Amino acid sequence: MEIRRSQRHIVSIEAEVISDGVSCTGFIGNLSEDGLFMRMPPSDAFGDFSSGLPVTLKLQLPSGDTVNLECRVKWVGKKHPGSSICNVGMEINKAPREYLDFLTGRVRC
């Protein structure tokens, strides 16, 4: 059984993933102080979207503020037969204060 460093929060937040100037939109399914899980369509524009790839994740908090998270792809899940959605796990390099405040409920929406 995997032990996480931080508690995950279940969400459904649209976010933009950016790598080398190319972007793709997906939905965050859960997040924590140091990582997140995202579902997104596969993108040929990303080329080799694989473990270790540095990405910027741009998300709009319920407060309306936009936060950029510098992340690293930890894993990419295989697509299910007949589905065009990829499951992606990302590690957050260093979360900005606005993001941490959102997680801990210090920002009211």
C-alpha positions as CSV (number, residue, x, y, z in Angstrom):
1,M,0.0,0.0,0.0
2,E,1.3,3.4,-1.0
3,I,1.8,6.0,1.8
4,R,1.4,9.6,0.7
5,R,3.3,12.5,2.3
6,S,0.2,14.8,2.1
7,Q,-3.5,14.3,2.3
8,R,-5.3,14.3,-1.1
9,H,-8.4,16.4,-1.7
10,I,-10.9,15.2,-4.2
11,V,-11.8,18.0,-6.7
12,S,-12.8,18.6,-10.3
13,I,-10.9,21.6,-11.5
14,E,-10.1,22.4,-15.1
15,A,-6.4,23.2,-15.7
16,E,-4.0,23.9,-18.5
17,V,-0.7,21.9,-18.8
18,I,2.1,23.7,-20.6
19,S,5.4,22.2,-21.8
20,D,7.8,23.9,-24.2
21,G,5.1,26.4,-25.2
22,V,2.6,23.7,-26.0
23,S,-0.6,23.5,-23.9
24,C,-3.4,21.0,-23.3
25,T,-6.4,21.2,-21.1
26,G,-7.5,18.5,-18.6
27,F,-9.2,18.1,-15.3
28,I,-7.6,17.6,-11.9
29,G,-9.2,14.8,-9.9
30,N,-7.3,15.2,-6.7
31,L,-4.5,17.3,-5.3
32,S,-2.3,17.8,-2.3
33,E,0.5,20.1,-1.2
34,D,3.0,18.1,-3.2
35,G,1.2,16.3,-6.0
36,L,-1.9,15.8,-8.1
37,F,-3.8,13.5,-10.3
38,M,-5.1,14.7,-13.7
39,R,-7.2,13.3,-16.6
40,M,-6.4,14.7,-20.0
41,P,-6.7,13.8,-23.6
42,P,-3.5,12.5,-25.2
43,S,-1.7,15.1,-27.2
44,D,0.6,14.4,-30.1
45,A,1.8,18.0,-29.6
46,F,3.5,17.0,-26.3
47,G,5.5,14.2,-28.1
48,D,6.9,11.9,-25.4
49,F,4.6,12.9,-22.4
50,S,6.4,10.7,-19.9
51,S,7.8,10.4,-16.4
52,G,10.2,13.2,-15.6
53,L,8.8,15.7,-18.0
54,P,8.8,19.2,-16.5
55,V,5.5,21.0,-17.0
56,T,3.7,24.2,-15.8
57,L,0.1,23.6,-14.6
58,K,-2.0,26.7,-14.8
59,L,-5.2,26.5,-12.7
60,Q,-7.9,29.0,-11.6
61,L,-8.8,28.8,-8.0
62,P,-12.5,29.2,-6.9
63,S,-11.5,32.7,-5.7
64,G,-10.8,33.6,-9.3
65,D,-7.0,33.8,-8.8
66,T,-4.8,32.0,-11.3
67,V,-1.9,29.9,-9.9
68,N,1.0,28.4,-11.9
69,L,2.4,25.2,-10.4
70,E,5.8,24.0,-11.6
71,C,5.5,20.2,-11.7
72,R,7.2,17.1,-12.9
73,V,5.3,14.2,-14.5
74,K,5.7,11.2,-12.1
75,W,3.7,8.7,-14.1
76,V,1.4,8.4,-17.1
77,G,-1.4,5.7,-16.9
78,K,-2.4,3.6,-19.8
79,K,-5.5,4.5,-21.6
80,H,-8.5,2.2,-21.2
81,P,-9.6,0.4,-24.4
82,G,-12.0,2.7,-26.3
83,S,-11.0,5.8,-24.2
84,S,-9.0,8.7,-25.4
85,I,-8.2,9.9,-21.8
86,C,-4.8,9.7,-20.1
87,N,-4.3,9.5,-16.4
88,V,-1.3,11.5,-15.2
89,G,0.3,11.9,-11.8
90,M,2.4,15.0,-11.2
91,E,4.7,16.1,-8.4
92,I,4.6,19.8,-7.5
93,N,8.1,21.2,-7.2
94,K,7.3,24.1,-4.9
95,A,3.8,25.2,-4.3
96,P,3.1,28.9,-4.1
97,R,1.5,30.4,-1.0
98,E,-1.8,31.1,-2.8
99,Y,-2.1,27.4,-3.6
100,L,-1.3,26.3,-0.1
101,D,-3.8,28.8,1.4
102,F,-6.5,27.4,-1.0
103,L,-5.7,23.8,0.2
104,T,-5.8,24.6,3.9
105,G,-9.1,26.6,3.5
106,R,-7.5,30.0,4.4
107,V,-8.9,31.4,1.1
108,R,-12.7,31.7,1.1
109,C,-14.5,31.3,-2.2
